[in-house]
Amino acid sequence: MDKKAKKRVEVLRQRIKKLNQQLAGARQQEDEPGEVDRIEQEIAIVKEEIERLKAS
């Protein structure tokens, strides 16, 4: 991995951390239907991108 990819992975990990906090809040307070699913899908997409960057 080059320097740019490492930085991108670091940013994506921070995003996952933020999304996990949002997910916990969304589970406690289910105001919007589908919000939990949306956040879980976003987390999955970010994790896939991290794996793709690590593989390159």
Secondary structure by P-SEA (a helix, b strand, c coil): ccaaaaaaaaaaaaaaaaaaaaaaaaaacccccaaaaaaaaaaaaaaaaaaaaaac
